[in-house]
Every structure is written in structure tokens, then in C-alpha cells.
Amino acid sequence: MASGHRTCCMNSLGVYIQIPFCAAKCTFCNFRTWVARPGDIDRYGQALYKEITTLSQSYRAQGISPPLFDLPVDSFYLGGGNPALLAWSAWKELLRLVGAKFQPSAPLEFTVEITPGTGDSAGLEALRAFGVNRLSVGAQSFIERELRAVGRLHSADGTRQLIQAARAAGFSNISLDLVAGLPYQTVESWQQSLTEAVRLQPEHLSIYLLELDEKSRLGREALQGGRRYHVQALPGEEFLLEAYVTAKDYLAKFGYQQYEISNFALPGYESRHNQKYWRLEPYLGLGAGAHSYDGTRRWANEAEPEAYGKRLASGDSPIVEVHKLTSEQQIEEFFFLGLRERRGVNLLTARARWGAELVTRWQVVIDRLCQEGWLERAAGWVRLTDQALLISNEVFQQFLLDPGEKPAPAPAGAFKEQAREKGSEL
């Protein structure tokens, strides 16, 4: 159990910039992203420029005070979509604006997401020169058949070439994404992807289990019993459990420490920006569909890029939703976000922030989950057990009800037993 704790505080700020466009949309993607049409990227860049330059006015119009602007920024994150679709002239102006608007602090983590096949050596060198020091690369798989089946445009060689070019440009902090559960994926091909990923020696790896929901074409087809998008080649639930255990065990052999349910890093290379989300630290989101948080409120921008641009062009705020969190909602988030980290949550910190009485109300839920083997505690900390990593969403549901209500449904019997069995191997 970890011995220290960074409290939810207002000491620093994270800034996220959303570029919601892709060259093509993967069949498993459940994010609100769009395939760019001619002119979309330029128009979006202009709208983003206006949002950044009119932030103070926009926030005042929504009743949001702007003290966050005065905080030093220790993490910038440009995500999507694929930010590399921006023209280099737009990149230069965006990075100049960000540097002028906010107060970067040292050491600064500056991450850009990038898709293999879209970043050349000159562009990577230019990003590095502007202070970008971390890349998040969407490899997803190193098996060509799996990449083609879900609509990825890049190849495994494209990923290797991107990493090689990034190293040559001076990047010493690179993260790779892999997805388990793709069509045609097998135990052997998953192990091959893990082996190829580790061979490239990234400092960070994210391992995602494929989610089937109606927000993606593949998920919708599978739930409706269709046959498009290679649905018939999807591996089963048991494979996902096996793949997760395999990844966790294999990465540990090479020094990658699991610090969150889906994330593994060499010591000192954990994603500072993502830790802000899990630790309820403040961040600002810029761009269509971006979300922000200041410790007690959450707000969101218009998600559809064209509507986002029209709001800004007419002088309106891009913010379409502001939600003030009650103390009870803040504690719920404290549990279901903080428990994602392997260190867990510190109840002493929670009591100091929200009061002992409010936190103690959840003691009956914590006691029950500890008795059932899904949580464990020590010295004021509570965290998921190894077996609970495999059914984390079901555990989190227990913290989305009033503690006096009937417990949320437990995992289905067979799956629950598989989780216990696989958990014993972790």
C-alpha cells in the first residue's frame, strides 16, 4: 500500500486540448470523433483559437470564476481523434497561444497523441522543439489482420517506424496503446503484440479491454446480433480475462509497474495528466466535447465540431453544461475514480476534506466489499484486490448508490468465479 498521498488541491492545473478528427474511424471506437472533411480542420483550428483567446469572457458568461488561470500548469495534453491532422502552421499558433495563456511550470509533462503513419521526422522534431516531451501512440495491435478488421489505416511497421523517428527526434517518454479483444485475436497473437510492444521499449503502456456498447459500430452490431465488422471473429469474455492476466504478468517481467487498472509504466513515467482525473485535481478542457473540473464543478463544451464553431463565431460560450457537485457526489467520484489507481484511496484524506460523518456512511459498503474479497485496506488506505481488477466496474457501482440502499447487482456467477480464479494468478 502506498505511503504518501497527493491530496485534491489547487496547487497546479492540467490543460487538455481536444482535436476530435480522424483520418478514418475504427469500428470499435466509442468516442465522439469525426472523419475530417475538406476544410473541417482549418475551421476547427480557427474556433479553437477563438475559444482560447476569449476564455475569461466565456467563463464569466457561465458564472464560472477564472482563478484556475492563475495556477501553474504542469501538464498539457493534446488528444483526439488525431491531433497530427492539424497543419504545422496551426500547430505553431496553437502551441504559442497555450504558452502565452497559461503559466507552464517545471517539470512540465506535455503529451501529444499520435497515430502511426501520420507523424514524419520533421514534424516530430518541430513538436520536440516546441516543448512536447511525451507521445501517446495508438498502436492497438501488431497483427495486420487485426488492424485491418477494425479499420485501422496504419501497419505494424508504421508503429515501429514512428517510434524510431520519435527516438531520433529526442523523445524519451513514449506510451503505447494496445487493445485486447479485437476480431481474430488469439492467445498467441495477443502475446505477439505484447512482445512487439515491449521490444520497442516504451516507457509507458496502456492495455485496454475491448468494450462492446452501442456507441461504436462494432459494439452495436454485436449487441444486435448482426454479422458486419467481423463480429463473428470476436473472442469471448474468457479471452479478455486471460489477456489481461497475461499482459499484467508479462509486463511486470520487464519492469512495468501497474499504477492504474489499464496503465503500466516504468518507475517515474506514470501519466501525470491522467492522474489528475483519478485524484480529483483541477483541469481545463478546450475544444469540442472537452470537459473541465475545478474541484466542485464540472462543465462541458458543445461536442459537435460545427455547432461548437458556430457558438464561438456568434460570440457565445462553447460551454453547454455546468454541473455543481454536491458533497455526496464528490465522495462518489472520490471512490470510483480513485479506486482505479492501484494505490487506492486514502480515507484519512477524505475525512479531512468532507468530514468524518459523511465518509463514515460508506463504511458499511467498504466492510462488505472487503469481506467479499473485492477490496483490501491498510493504514487508512483502501484499494481493489487483484481479483477485483477484473470486475472493477461492478465494484464501482457499489459507490453510485446511497449507502443505505440495496447493494447494486453483483457480477454474474460464472464471470465472478472466473474473476476470482484469474485474480489468484495475478
C-alpha positions, 0 to 999 in steps of 0.5 A: 500500500502506498505511503504518501498521498497527493491530496485534491488541491489547487496547487497546479492545473492540467490543460487538455486540448481536444482535436476530435478528427480522424483520418478514418474511424475504427469500428470499435471506437466509442468516442465522439470523433469525426472523419475530417472533411475538406476544410473541417480542420482549418475551421476547427483550428480557427474556433479553437483559437477563438475559444482560447483567446476569449476564455475569461469572457466565456467563463464569466458568461457561465458564472464560472470564476477564472482563478484556475488561470492563475495556477501553474500548469504542469501538464498539457495534453493534446488528444483526439481523434488525431491531433497530427491532422492539424497543419504545422502552421496551426500547430505553431499558433496553437502551441504559442497561444497555450504558452502565452495563456497559461503559466507552464511550470517545471517539470512540465509533462506535455503529451501529444497523441499520435497515430502511426503513419501520420507523424514524419521526422520533421514534424516530430522534431518541430513538436520536440522543439516546441516543448512536447516531451511525451507521445501517446501512440495508438498502436492497438495491435501488431497483427495486420489482420487485426488492424485491418478488421477494425479499420485501422489505416496504419501497419505494424511497421508504421508503429515501429517506424514512428517510434524510431523517428520519435527516438531520433527526434529526442523523445524519451517518454513514449506510451503505447496503446494496445487493445485486447479483444479485437476480431481474430485475436488469439492467445498467441497473437495477443502475446505477439503484440505484447512482445512487439510492444515491449521490444520497442521499449516504451516507457509507458503502456496502456492495455485496454479491454475491448468494450462492446456498447452501442456507441461504436459500430462494432459494439452495436452490431454485436449487441444486435446480433448482426454479422458486419465488422467481423463480429463473428471473429470476436473472442469471448469474455474468457479471452479478455480475462486471460489477456489481461492476466497475461499482459499484467504478468508479462509486463511486470517481467520487464519492469512495468509497474501497474499504477492504474487498472489499464496503465503500466509504466516504468518507475517515474513515467506514470501519466501525470495528466491522467492522474489528475482525473483519478485524484480529483485535481483541477483541469481545463478542457478546450475544444469540442466535447472537452470537459473541465473540473475545478474541484466542485464543478464540472462543465462541458463544451458543445461536442459537435465540431460545427455547432461548437464553431458556430457558438464561438463565431456568434460570440457565445460560450462553447460551454453547454453544461455546468454541473455543481457537485454536491458533497455526496457526489464528490465522495462518489467520484472520490471512490470510483475514480480513485479506486482505479489507481492501484494505490487506492484511496486514502480515507484519512484524506477524505475525512479531512476534506468532507468530514468524518460523518459523511465518509463514515456512511460508506463504511458499511459498503467498504466492510462488505466489499472487503469481506467479499474479497473485492477490496483490501485496506491498510493504514487508512488506505483502501484499494481493489484486490487483484481479483477485483481488477477484473470486475472493477466496474461492478465494484464501482457501482457499489459507490453510485448508490446511497449507502443505505440502499440495496447493494447494486447487482453483483457480477454474474456467477460464472464471470465472478468465479472466473474473476476470482480464479484469474485474480489468484494468478495475478 
